[in-house]
């Protein structure tokens, strides 16, 4: 009897274990079905295609969503990383990011350690959106370009995807969340956020196209995304004076070994050579090291911009009230002439049509022939 009782206990134990395993299996099936349903709904929400898990269990391809949003290709999937006896699953969204492939950008939500990092001096980049900057850490290889690249629309979409960290590098955006996302709303938001961030170069190109139209010029571009260092530029002219607007990181004598992208307006002189002069904010540029300060600089510029020239009196005549007003409004980092061309440098990737116009007016007036210039 004792042996039969033990056998009965073993059978009952195995039966109970089988019931538990079956319950776990059924729960897992329902969970996976629920997640697949959420992914299918998210695919419908973004107008994409849901691809269900397929293949044998030992090398099965996970669920995916393929879509095209904001004019870029987007792919959502998930993967698992083994840590020996345990593993971690991640949800991942990738989006193409046409534009300069050397731009690196990381955006993730504030947490206790990032706040501590700020207190210790590891300050992140502020994008100029107070509400967004308070909630997110932003790290980038190019602060000026990042501010222009991450549009208000992209910030809105990223903020709607809690739990995801966004990374842009090598021409691709990757958004990652720990765990398998089964929430339709956050998964859709992550896809829209990655797409909006990836489309930042295209949005920037459109703003330069609008600026070109405002200057009555034409946009010169390769491809369908903004790309610096001469590949994207605006060609315009006024009164026979041509001007080129482009973006640079290193401008000899003015910007040296910079990691920030600047906007440059430059035109070759058509009339007799100008005197060499430099109007600048901050430290003395190398190009102005041998120039003399104006004996009586215009009062409007005092405390804002310094002026040096190899013909101080002549440069002072050029700085009429209208030109000084433009300079104060624009606050450029540099305006100068090497005698053959006039250059304006703005310490940002410019996107404001009004500031483009003011900068162009400054260049045109300095570069105009004497009969049209600020003095006769």
Residue pairs with C-beta under 8 A, 6 or more apart in sequence:
31 182
34 182
35 63
35 180
35 182
36 50
36 52
36 53
36 63
38 181
38 182
38 183
38 184
38 187
39 50
39 63
39 65
39 76
39 182
39 187
40 50
41 184
42 50
42 65
42 76
42 184
42 187
42 188
42 191
43 49
43 50
43 65
43 67
44 50
45 184
45 188
46 65
46 67
46 69
46 74
46 188
46 191
46 192
47 67
47 68
47 69
48 65
48 66
48 67
48 68
48 69
48 74
48 191
49 65
49 66
49 67
50 63
50 64
50 65
51 61
51 63
51 64
51 65
51 66
52 63
53 60
53 61
53 62
53 63
54 60
54 61
55 61
62 77
62 78
62 79
63 77
63 78
64 75
64 76
64 77
65 74
65 75
65 76
65 77
65 187
65 191
66 73
66 74
66 75
67 73
67 74
67 75
67 76
67 191
67 195
68 74
69 95
69 191
69 192
69 195
69 196
70 192
70 195
70 196
70 198
70 199
70 202
71 199
71 202
71 224
72 95
72 96
72 97
72 98
72 195
72 198
72 199
72 202
73 95
73 96
74 93
74 94
74 95
74 96
74 191
74 194
74 195
74 198
75 93
75 94
75 95
76 91
76 92
76 93
76 94
76 187
76 190
76 191
77 91
77 92
78 89
78 90
78 91
78 92
78 180
78 181
79 89
79 90
79 92
80 87
80 88
80 89
80 90
81 87
81 88
81 89
81 90
88 178
89 178
89 179
89 180
90 176
90 177
90 178
90 179
91 176
91 177
91 179
91 180
91 181
91 187
91 190
92 174
92 175
92 176
93 164
93 173
93 174
93 175
93 176
93 190
93 191
93 193
93 194
94 172
94 173
94 174
94 175
94 194
95 172
95 173
95 175
95 191
95 194
95 195
95 197
95 198
96 171
96 172
96 173
96 198
97 168
97 171
97 172
97 173
97 197
97 198
97 199
97 200
97 201
98 171
98 198
98 201
98 202
98 223
98 224
98 225
99 149
99 171
99 200
99 201
99 202
99 204
99 225
99 226
99 227
100 145
100 201
100 227
100 228
101 170
101 171
102 141
103 140
103 141
103 142
103 145
103 146
103 149
103 168
103 169
104 140
104 141
104 142
104 168
104 169
105 138
105 139
105 140
105 141
105 146
105 149
105 150
105 166
105 167
105 168
105 169
105 197
106 137
106 138
106 139
106 140
106 165
106 166
106 167
106 168
107 136
107 137
107 138
107 150
107 158
107 165
107 166
107 167
107 197
108 114
108 136
108 137
108 165
108 166
109 135
109 136
109 137
109 162
109 163
109 165
110 134
110 135
110 136
110 137
114 124
114 137
118 124
124 137
124 138
124 139
125 138
125 139
125 140
125 143
125 146
125 147
126 133
126 138
127 133
127 138
127 146
127 147
127 150
127 155
128 147
129 152
129 155
132 155
132 159
135 159
136 158
136 159
138 146
138 150
140 146
141 259
142 249
142 259
142 260
142 261
143 259
143 260
144 260
144 261
144 262
144 347
144 348
144 349
145 228
145 260
145 261
145 349
147 348
147 349
148 200
148 204
148 348
148 349
148 350
148 351
149 197
149 200
149 201
149 204
149 349
150 197
150 200
151 196
151 200
151 203
153 196
153 203
154 193
154 196
154 197
154 199
154 200
156 196
157 189
157 192
157 193
157 195
157 196
157 197
158 164
158 166
158 193
158 196
158 197
160 189
160 192
160 193
161 175
161 186
161 189
161 190
161 192
161 193
162 186
163 177
163 178
163 179
163 181
163 186
164 175
164 176
164 177
164 186
164 190
164 193
165 175
165 176
165 177
166 173
166 174
166 175
166 193
166 194
166 197
167 173
167 174
167 175
167 176
168 174
168 197
168 198
172 198
173 194
173 195
173 197
173 198
174 194
175 190
175 193
175 194
177 186
177 190
181 187
181 190
201 225
201 226
201 227
202 224
202 225
202 226
204 225
204 226
204 349
204 351
205 219
205 221
205 224
205 225
205 226
205 232
207 351
208 219
208 221
208 226
208 232
208 234
208 351
209 219
210 353
211 234
211 245
211 350
211 351
211 353
211 356
212 218
212 219
212 234
212 235
212 236
214 353
214 356
214 357
215 234
215 236
215 243
215 245
215 356
215 357
215 360
216 236
216 238
217 234
217 235
217 236
217 237
217 243
217 245
218 234
218 235
218 236
219 232
219 233
219 234
220 232
220 233
220 234
220 235
221 227
221 231
221 232
221 233
222 231
222 232
226 232
228 246
228 247
228 248
228 249
228 261
228 349
229 246
229 247
229 248
229 249
230 246
232 246
232 247
233 244
233 245
233 246
234 244
234 245
234 246
235 242
235 243
235 244
236 242
236 243
236 245
236 360
237 243
238 360
238 364
239 364
239 368
239 372
240 270
241 267
241 270
241 364
241 367
241 368
242 267
242 268
243 265
243 266
243 267
243 360
243 363
243 364
243 367
244 265
244 266
244 267
245 263
245 264
245 265
245 356
245 359
245 360
246 263
246 264
246 266
247 261
247 262
247 263
247 264
247 349
248 255
248 261
248 262
248 264
249 255
249 258
249 259
249 260
249 261
249 262
250 256
250 257
250 258
251 262
251 264
251 343
251 345
252 287
253 285
253 286
253 287
254 285
254 286
254 287
254 333
254 334
254 336
254 343
254 345
255 262
255 334
255 345
256 286
260 347
261 349
262 333
262 345
262 346
262 347
262 348
262 349
263 345
263 346
263 348
263 349
263 350
263 359
264 343
264 344
264 345
264 346
265 343
265 344
265 346
265 359
265 360
265 363
266 341
266 342
266 343
266 344
266 363
267 341
267 342
267 363
267 364
267 367
268 340
268 341
269 337
269 340
269 341
269 342
269 367
270 367
270 369
271 368
271 369
271 370
272 370
273 339
273 340
274 337
274 339
274 342
274 366
274 367
275 309
275 310
275 311
275 314
275 315
275 337
275 339
276 291
276 309
276 310
276 311
276 336
276 337
276 338
276 339
277 291
277 307
277 308
277 309
277 310
277 311
277 315
277 318
277 336
277 337
278 285
278 287
278 288
278 291
278 307
278 308
278 309
278 334
278 335
278 336
279 301
279 305
279 306
279 307
279 327
279 332
279 334
279 335
279 336
280 288
280 305
280 306
280 333
280 334
280 335
280 336
281 304
281 305
281 306
281 331
281 332
281 333
281 334
282 333
284 306
284 308
285 334
285 336
287 336
287 338
288 308
288 336
290 310
291 308
291 309
291 310
292 308
292 309
292 310
292 312
293 306
293 307
293 308
293 312
294 307
294 308
294 309
294 312
294 315
294 316
295 312
296 316
297 306
297 307
297 316
298 307
298 316
298 319
298 324
300 321
300 324
300 325
300 327
300 328
301 307
301 319
301 324
301 327
301 328
304 327
304 328
304 331
305 327
305 328
305 331
305 332
307 315
307 319
309 315
317 374
317 375
318 365
318 366
318 373
318 374
318 375
319 327
319 374
320 374
320 375
322 365
322 374
323 362
323 365
323 366
323 374
326 358
326 361
326 362
327 335
327 362
329 358
330 344
330 346
330 355
330 358
330 359
330 362
332 344
332 345
332 346
332 347
332 359
332 362
333 345
333 346
333 347
334 343
334 344
334 345
335 342
335 343
335 344
335 345
335 362
335 366
336 342
336 343
337 343
337 366
341 367
342 363
342 366
342 367
343 363
344 359
344 362
344 363
346 355
346 359
350 356
350 359
365 373
365 374
366 373
366 374
370 376
